[in-house]
């Protein structure tokens, strides 16, 4: 079985670049300055007000993968680190490479992919006039897509939806939110500032960290939580 883990990083548009009617629409329900700030800071969460700046994929069996990322100011030559190949390109080029890579996969693995990554990829692909090669949103109980957030909350039976960082801490997995060699902690909220600062490779490496953490969490789920063939609990 060929299976792939994937993850995306996104940034929102500059709020002030939006036309007045769009700004008014987005701020319609914001009654305080604090609520307005939250709206401005949440533009990266939606494919209508944001774009993909990195797409990462990792085969959990071979530990090989790729991260495609945007570098608007300067195209960098591809390079490889720890089994991950890094390549830059436009959003459209990244999406095309993504769809080409996953068209022969049997299983997709994500963390909150159904709630965020997959809808974002689908809409941004349509914006770029790129046709999907696979259905990323099959029936949620279908094993073609293992969304670990679904699995670890038992499809909503556990009401609290914890972050990937919290799950990593619980199972002693290195979190992508851990401090890097420079002592800097990067989270999804910093991606926009990193992008504005031209730190594109840092975003790509952060995406790779998400992939590795998701892989380790997937192995915990597969070996110690999932009930079925090959699961220790079922022996």
Phi and psi in degrees as a GROMACS rama.xvg file:
@    title "Ramachandran Plot"
@    xaxis  label "Phi"
@    yaxis  label "Psi"
@TYPE xy
-94.1848  121.385  UNK-2
-131.024  153.178  UNK-3
-141.218  137.804  UNK-4
-96.0623  136.598  UNK-5
-138.104  158.332  UNK-6
-157.246  150.727  UNK-7
-126.462  157.55  UNK-8
-121.619  140.057  UNK-9
-132.374  157.621  UNK-10
-132.461  151.261  UNK-11
-91.9427  160.101  UNK-12
-70.0929  163.756  UNK-13
-71.1593  120.165  UNK-14
-54.749  -40.0783  UNK-15
-69.2855  -13.7917  UNK-16
-83.4996  -11.5642  UNK-17
-76.4931  150.444  UNK-18
-69.0993  156.488  UNK-19
-55.0073  -39.9954  UNK-20
-67.2817  -35.5812  UNK-21
-69.0445  -42.568  UNK-22
-59.5078  -44.6922  UNK-23
-61.6528  -41.4991  UNK-24
-63.3517  -45.1488  UNK-25
-67.0447  -31.219  UNK-26
-94.7109  6.63932  UNK-27
-53.2362  -41.8103  UNK-28
-100.683  4.46162  UNK-29
-84.7813  117.653  UNK-30
-103.383  -15.6121  UNK-31
-126.299  166.637  UNK-32
-63.3959  -36.6521  UNK-33
-62.9668  -41.8089  UNK-34
-67.198  -36.2231  UNK-35
-63.5018  -40.6976  UNK-36
-63.051  -39.187  UNK-37
-63.5057  -39.0007  UNK-38
-62.2323  -46.5897  UNK-39
-61.7514  -36.2235  UNK-40
-81.9977  -11.0484  UNK-41
-100.257  7.01891  UNK-42
-64.1366  -24.3214  UNK-43
-75.3054  -9.26858  UNK-44
-82.2591  -11.5672  UNK-45
-126.757  135.167  UNK-46
-68.2907  -13.0632  UNK-47
-81.7776  -20.9194  UNK-48
-125.565  11.9874  UNK-49
-146.512  176.034  UNK-50
-143.288  164.56  UNK-51
-86.4864  129.467  UNK-52
-112.26  -9.69404  UNK-53
-156.274  138.878  UNK-54
-128.467  124.76  UNK-55
-117.796  145.63  UNK-56
-136.913  143.302  UNK-57
-145.25  129.6  UNK-58
-82.8058  116.038  UNK-59
-70.4078  -14.5012  UNK-60
-90.7036  -41.4806  UNK-61
-93.0209  -15.4209  UNK-62
63.1228  24.5181  UNK-63
-107.846  149.857  UNK-64
-168.257  -168.33  UNK-65
-149.721  148.521  UNK-66
-126.459  121.524  UNK-67
-101.298  133.535  UNK-68
-146.617  153.823  UNK-69
-83.5973  139.07  UNK-70
-137.158  77.8492  UNK-71
-55.7529  -33.078  UNK-72
-86.3155  -26.977  UNK-73
-158.806  128.728  UNK-74
-80.8283  124.292  UNK-75
-95.8766  151.433  UNK-76
-70.8758  146.283  UNK-77
-59.0711  146.701  UNK-78
-145.158  167.057  UNK-79
-130.367  139.485  UNK-80
-141.76  125.745  UNK-81
51.4025  43.5366  UNK-82
82.0315  -0.455862  UNK-83
-106.431  125.823  UNK-84
-92.9265  128.62  UNK-85
-106.81  125.625  UNK-86
-135.099  140.505  UNK-87
-103.823  162.561  UNK-88
175.189  179.251  UNK-89
-76.4344  170.22  UNK-90
-58.7058  -42.7545  UNK-91
-63.1454  -42.644  UNK-92
-64.7642  -39.8004  UNK-93
-63.0874  -45.6168  UNK-94
-64.089  -40.071  UNK-95
-62.6228  -42.306  UNK-96
-65.305  -38.5733  UNK-97
-60.8214  -51.4618  UNK-98
-63.9675  -36.0607  UNK-99
-65.5706  -37.1949  UNK-100
-72.1603  -34.5906  UNK-101
-94.2606  -4.77097  UNK-102
-64.8846  -19.5625  UNK-103
-106.723  8.58419  UNK-104
-79.6915  145.952  UNK-105
-92.9029  -26.4087  UNK-106
-147.064  137.561  UNK-107
-109.024  143.842  UNK-108
-129.366  128.283  UNK-109
-142.05  170.49  UNK-110
-119.889  110.172  UNK-111
64.7139  29.2272  UNK-112
-65.2107  -36.5633  UNK-113
-69.1936  -32.067  UNK-114
-87.7825  -20.4585  UNK-115
-135.771  -68.0087  UNK-116
-57.4158  -49.6701  UNK-117
-65.159  -51.4984  UNK-118
-58.9153  -38.08  UNK-119
-64.0198  -46.483  UNK-120
-61.6139  -43.8087  UNK-121
-62.4078  -46.7349  UNK-122
-69.2634  -43.1524  UNK-123
-66.3708  -31.193  UNK-124
-64.9767  -42.0724  UNK-125
-64.0691  -40.2619  UNK-126
-59.2989  -37.6464  UNK-127
-90.5553  9.0404  UNK-128
58.2759  42.577  UNK-129
-113.906  126.338  UNK-130
-85.8537  132.358  UNK-131
-63.7354  150.937  UNK-132
-103.773  -12.6586  UNK-133
-143.652  160.133  UNK-134
-89.1589  109.384  UNK-135
-81.3683  -11.7846  UNK-136
-122.536  58.4122  UNK-137
-70.0558  176.606  UNK-138
-45.0662  131.16  UNK-139
-63.1978  -17.7918  UNK-140
-93.8219  2.63719  UNK-141
-83.2801  134.487  UNK-142
-74.344  0.376348  UNK-143
-66.47  -27.033  UNK-144
-130.5  112.38  UNK-145
-98.3751  102.158  UNK-146
-93.7722  110.704  UNK-147
-64.0741  -26.597  UNK-148
-66.6166  -39.1104  UNK-149
-61.7175  -49.1881  UNK-150
-65.4153  -43.0205  UNK-151
-78.1255  -14.0978  UNK-152
-103.318  6.49934  UNK-153
52.9898  51.359  UNK-154
55.7385  40.0574  UNK-155
94.3546  -2.19142  UNK-156
-64.064  -37.3187  UNK-157
-89.0077  117.458  UNK-158
-70.8029  -35.2283  UNK-159
-80.238  129.244  UNK-160
-104.783  99.7329  UNK-161
-81.3413  155.827  UNK-162
-75.2493  165.229  UNK-163
-58.9596  -39.5658  UNK-164
-59.4107  -43.1876  UNK-165
-65.5166  -40.7238  UNK-166
-65.2542  -38.6245  UNK-167
-62.7646  -43.1511  UNK-168
-63.2117  -38.1714  UNK-169
-62.6526  -39.8797  UNK-170
-103.839  16.9411  UNK-171
55.7811  41.7867  UNK-172
-99.3332  140.15  UNK-173
-63.7527  120.175  UNK-174
-83.8364  143.642  UNK-175
-64.4155  -13.9876  UNK-176
-88.8613  1.23716  UNK-177
-68.1441  155.484  UNK-178
-63.0132  138.383  UNK-179
-82.3698  -171.19  UNK-180
-60.8377  -25.6652  UNK-181
-89.5734  2.37469  UNK-182
82.4742  7.73707  UNK-183
-88.8058  137.178  UNK-184
-104.02  123.047  UNK-185
-111.471  132.039  UNK-186
-126.963  175.63  UNK-187
-58.4622  -26.6267  UNK-188
-71.4337  -21.6265  UNK-189
-87.5883  -10.3727  UNK-190
-58.591  -42.2088  UNK-191
-61.4785  -44.7209  UNK-192
-66.2481  -38.7702  UNK-193
-62.333  -40.5364  UNK-194
-65.5104  -43.7108  UNK-195
-62.6191  -30.9067  UNK-196
-85.608  -0.909927  UNK-197
78.9142  17.8104  UNK-198
-91.71  61.3473  UNK-199
-68.6134  -38.8336  UNK-200
-66.3417  -35.7984  UNK-201
-62.3396  -38.4847  UNK-202
-65.0717  -43.0993  UNK-203
-62.2129  -42.0937  UNK-204
-68.1936  -36.5684  UNK-205
-62.1874  -41.7939  UNK-206
-60.5756  -42.1523  UNK-207
-62.1294  -36.2933  UNK-208
-63.626  -38.6719  UNK-209
-61.4815  -41.4872  UNK-210
-62.1959  -46.2882  UNK-211
-66.1207  -40.5409  UNK-212
-64.7694  -41.6002  UNK-213
-63.1958  -38.5845  UNK-214
-60.6788  -47.5949  UNK-215
-64.5239  -38.7458  UNK-216
-67.098  -38.6954  UNK-217
-60.134  -41.2968  UNK-218
-66.3719  -36.7393  UNK-219
-61.2755  -48.5627  UNK-220
-61.2784  -46.3575  UNK-221
-65.7751  -37.3856  UNK-222
-92.5293  -25.2913  UNK-223
-126.885  -8.32621  UNK-224
-120.579  -47.3596  UNK-225
-58.9652  134.581  UNK-226
-105.283  121.573  UNK-227
162.8  -169.69  UNK-228
-58.4629  129.166  UNK-229
87.0575  -6.12945  UNK-230
-83.5937  129.401  UNK-231
-52.3819  -33.9595  UNK-232
-68.4783  -20.3012  UNK-233
-93.9159  -1.36603  UNK-234
